[in-house]
Amino acid sequence: MIRLSNIKLPLGYTDEDIRRACTKTLRISPDAIKTTALYRRSIDARHKNDIHYVTSIDVHLNTNEAAALSKAKAKNAVLAEEYRYIPPKVKDQHKRPLIVGTGPAGLFCALILVQSGIRPIIIERGSCVEKREKAVDSFWSGGKLDTECNVQFGEGGAGTFSDGKLNTGTKDGRARKVLTEFASHGAPDEILYNALPHIGTDKLRDTVRNIRNELIRGGAEIYFDTKLTDIISRDSTVIGAEVEDKSGRRIIDCNEIVLAIGHSARDTFEML
């Protein structure tokens, strides 16, 4: 695959515009192009008379790509590999770690574990996204605040009600895994190439629900309206967690706990 950078495209660009830019940069015929795909897109609005997109484009050729690249001598073209994150396979698949929280960290921790062959147990003090929508809408309409199910607590985390912005300062390649998983679970494909991607609250709710369904298909257990109240240890080793739901308190046996509790679980921080 060849990746072209700093390719200028008009605001109303078409697929033909993309192919034309690729053929011009690589000095090849249109027939030599197998596929093209946007890898990155940002808008340049510095000059009001020349507002355009600046893009990076991935190109697959029908011919030898290394030879074509060498012949083109384009400074903004390099050979690149498609990013692929392969979850590690875990030998001891009988272990069932406990994940506390179903915000982005908890959901993706659970997803990677399931893809690795592990069946985690997940608890969330708030409700599932369907029930959470009703609680938030009621509060915004003047209803009473539910301290356990609100904009901060519940499936999807706080981002579920703030457009699901996907911005990060890190250059870690694994960020691509997050975007591809969101896109494969219902988010718009444009998050894969927009410079400042966001899913949108309306689409994010369905996306979170689809991730939950995949976790369940993979053997995970998810308990909503269930709060972590204590971590049980013996000889400096975790042996379980005390949790509380509407039926009371109970113990979940586990040797590993992932705390994906966000920054608003103040009482949990105090407990720790």
ChimeraX attribute file (.defattr): number of C-alpha atoms within 10 A of each C-alpha:
attribute: neighborCount
match mode: 1-to-1
recipient: residues
	/A:1	17
	/A:2	22
	/A:3	21
	/A:4	24
	/A:5	18
	/A:6	14
	/A:7	16
	/A:8	18
	/A:9	18
	/A:10	14
	/A:11	12
	/A:12	8
	/A:13	12
	/A:14	11
	/A:15	10
	/A:16	10
	/A:17	14
	/A:18	19
	/A:19	19
	/A:20	14
	/A:21	17
	/A:22	24
	/A:23	17
	/A:24	12
	/A:25	18
	/A:26	20
	/A:27	15
	/A:28	17
	/A:29	12
	/A:30	14
	/A:31	10
	/A:32	15
	/A:33	16
	/A:34	11
	/A:35	12
	/A:36	18
	/A:37	15
	/A:38	17
	/A:39	19
	/A:40	20
	/A:41	24
	/A:42	14
	/A:43	16
	/A:44	13
	/A:45	11
	/A:46	9
	/A:47	8
	/A:48	8
	/A:49	7
	/A:50	11
	/A:51	14
	/A:52	19
	/A:53	20
	/A:54	19
	/A:55	22
	/A:56	21
	/A:57	24
	/A:58	23
	/A:59	24
	/A:60	17
	/A:61	18
	/A:62	10
	/A:63	12
	/A:64	11
	/A:65	17
	/A:66	14
	/A:67	9
	/A:68	16
	/A:69	19
	/A:70	12
	/A:71	12
	/A:72	15
	/A:73	13
	/A:74	13
	/A:75	10
	/A:76	13
	/A:77	22
	/A:78	18
	/A:79	13
	/A:80	12
	/A:81	10
	/A:82	9
	/A:83	11
	/A:84	11
	/A:85	13
	/A:86	10
	/A:87	13
	/A:88	11
	/A:89	13
	/A:90	13
	/A:91	10
	/A:92	9
	/A:93	14
	/A:94	11
	/A:95	14
	/A:96	20
	/A:97	20
	/A:98	24
	/A:99	23
	/A:100	24
	/A:101	29
	/A:102	30
	/A:103	23
	/A:104	20
	/A:105	19
	/A:106	23
	/A:107	23
	/A:108	17
	/A:109	16
	/A:110	27
	/A:111	22
	/A:112	15
	/A:113	23
	/A:114	22
	/A:115	17
	/A:116	17
	/A:117	18
	/A:118	23
	/A:119	24
	/A:120	28
	/A:121	19
	/A:122	24
	/A:123	23
	/A:124	28
	/A:125	25
	/A:126	27
	/A:127	23
	/A:128	23
	/A:129	21
	/A:130	13
	/A:131	13
	/A:132	22
	/A:133	18
	/A:134	13
	/A:135	21
	/A:136	19
	/A:137	13
	/A:138	15
	/A:139	14
	/A:140	12
	/A:141	9
	/A:142	8
	/A:143	11
	/A:144	11
	/A:145	14
	/A:146	15
	/A:147	11
	/A:148	19
	/A:149	24
	/A:150	22
	/A:151	24
	/A:152	21
	/A:153	27
	/A:154	26
	/A:155	31
	/A:156	31
	/A:157	27
	/A:158	19
	/A:159	19
	/A:160	28
	/A:161	18
	/A:162	14
	/A:163	16
	/A:164	21
	/A:165	16
	/A:166	15
	/A:167	11
	/A:168	9
	/A:169	5
	/A:170	8
	/A:171	8
	/A:172	8
	/A:173	11
	/A:174	12
	/A:175	14
	/A:176	15
	/A:177	16
	/A:178	15
	/A:179	21
	/A:180	17
	/A:181	15
	/A:182	21
	/A:183	17
	/A:184	13
	/A:185	19
	/A:186	18
	/A:187	23
	/A:188	18
	/A:189	15
	/A:190	17
	/A:191	21
	/A:192	22
	/A:193	18
	/A:194	16
	/A:195	17
	/A:196	14
	/A:197	18
	/A:198	20
	/A:199	24
	/A:200	17
	/A:201	16
	/A:202	13
	/A:203	16
	/A:204	26
	/A:205	24
	/A:206	16
	/A:207	23
	/A:208	24
	/A:209	18
	/A:210	15
	/A:211	21
	/A:212	23
	/A:213	13
	/A:214	15
	/A:215	24
	/A:216	14
	/A:217	12
	/A:218	19
	/A:219	14
	/A:220	20
	/A:221	16
	/A:222	18
	/A:223	16
	/A:224	19
	/A:225	18
	/A:226	23
	/A:227	21
	/A:228	22
	/A:229	16
	/A:230	15
	/A:231	17
	/A:232	17
	/A:233	12
	/A:234	8
	/A:235	6
	/A:236	7
	/A:237	10
	/A:238	15
	/A:239	17
	/A:240	20
	/A:241	21
	/A:242	15
	/A:243	18
	/A:244	17
	/A:245	14
	/A:246	8
	/A:247	7
	/A:248	8
	/A:249	13
	/A:250	12
	/A:251	15
	/A:252	14
	/A:253	15
	/A:254	18
	/A:255	16
	/A:256	17
	/A:257	19
	/A:258	15
	/A:259	14
	/A:260	19
	/A:261	22
	/A:262	18
	/A:263	10
	/A:264	11
	/A:265	15
	/A:266	11
	/A:267	10
	/A:268	15
	/A:269	10
	/A:270	7
	/A:271	10
	/A:272	9
